[in-house]
Amino acid sequence: SAVISQKPSRDICQRGTSLTIQCQVDSQVTMMFWYRQQPGQSLTLIATANQGSEATYESGFVIDKFPISRPNLTFSTLTVSNMSPEDSSIYLCSVSSGSYEQYFGPGTRLTVT
Amino acid sequence: EDQVTQSPEALRLQEGESSSLNCSYTVSGLRGLFWYRQDPGKGPEFLFTLYSAGEEKEKERLKATLTKKESFLHITAPKPEDSATYLCAVQAESGGSNYKLTFGKGTLLTVNP
């Protein structure tokens, strides 16, 4: 399976600022996704990152808060904008290519103070 | 709305003591049910995909089974290195995001030596 890396692995940010998380895959993949894992909660899909077009967001998530880019088949970014303590979470990217299975990156642990 | 419920929330076993984890689901047409393992501080690691009732998959000490309403992850003679959180997810055949995974909250398995 593909090797997936995320940067940063963790960060502590102040309220009102923004953080961009990068997801890099070592091979071209068809689909890339962004999930959020909050303490005590289920992994939740934020959006599907589409190459060459706008991301597809799930109910409860909006582009202004979580802008996503996908410039090519191996890279995507998720920005968490105007952060509040409620955005403290683990953010994970996943990829899928040619099958229904999704493979996850190591995650980015974000703390907002 | 697709739903996944995992039980128990936590399970503590002695090394060699076999047991099962449960994943109950409701979905509008199941495309696949997925099991993942997640170690602390890491992203979920893919284990199995099950597509239809009656299907079984095995990997080392793990065996996953599927019915029309639930899936079981059987752990035979577990070892301490099997300690992790086990996540179950479903993917529906249709919906706004065709590849969306809906996760349960997971079962935290601890195997004592």
Contacts between the chains, C-beta under 8 A, distances in Angstrom:
chain1	res1	chain2	res2	distance
A	1	B	46	7.3
A	4	B	43	7.7
A	31	B	99	5.8
A	33	B	99	7.1
A	40	B	105	7.4
A	41	B	105	7.0
A	42	B	4	7.4
A	42	B	102	7.7
A	42	B	103	4.4
A	42	B	104	6.1
A	42	B	105	5.1
A	42	B	106	7.8
A	43	B	44	7.2
A	43	B	87	6.9
A	43	B	89	7.5
A	43	B	101	7.4
A	43	B	103	4.1
A	44	B	103	7.5
A	45	B	97	6.7
A	45	B	100	5.0
A	45	B	101	6.7
A	45	B	102	8.0
A	48	B	97	5.6
A	48	B	99	6.8
A	48	B	100	7.8
A	56	B	96	7.3
A	56	B	97	5.9
A	58	B	96	7.7
A	58	B	97	6.4
A	58	B	100	7.0
A	92	B	43	5.4
A	92	B	44	7.6
A	94	B	43	8.0
A	94	B	101	8.0
A	96	B	99	6.1
A	100	B	31	6.4
A	100	B	32	5.1
A	100	B	49	6.6
A	100	B	91	6.0
A	100	B	99	7.0
A	101	B	34	6.8
A	101	B	46	5.6
A	101	B	49	5.6
A	102	B	34	7.7
A	102	B	46	7.4
A	102	B	99	7.3
A	102	B	101	6.1
A	103	B	46	5.8
A	104	B	36	7.7
A	104	B	43	3.7
A	104	B	44	4.7
A	104	B	45	7.6
A	104	B	46	7.8
A	105	B	43	5.3
A	106	B	42	5.8
A	106	B	43	4.9
A	107	B	41	7.8
A	107	B	42	7.1
A	107	B	43	4.9
A	109	B	41	7.8
